[in-house]
Amino acid sequence: MTTVVDIEKAIEKLPVDQVKLLAEWLEDYQLLLASSAAVFSMLDAEEGEGDQWPEPKPPGAKSGS
C-alpha cells in the first residue's frame, strides 16, 4: 500500500470493529502530531529563531576551531 487510494480500498474491506479501532488510532495519532508541533513551537519560541544546533565538527577536529 503506497497511496491513499490503496489505503481507502483496504479500509473498505475491514470489518466494522477494525474500522473503529483504526479510527481511534488515527485520532490518537493526530493528537500526538498536534502536541508535538505545540512542543516544538514552544521550544522555538524559547530558543529564538534560527539554527539552534551548531554545525558538527569532522572527526578529529580540535574543539574551538
Secondary structure, DSSP 8 states (H G I E B T S, - for coil): --SHHHHHHHHHTS-HHHHHHHHHHHHHHHHHHHHHHHHHHHHHHHH-SS--S-----TT--TT-
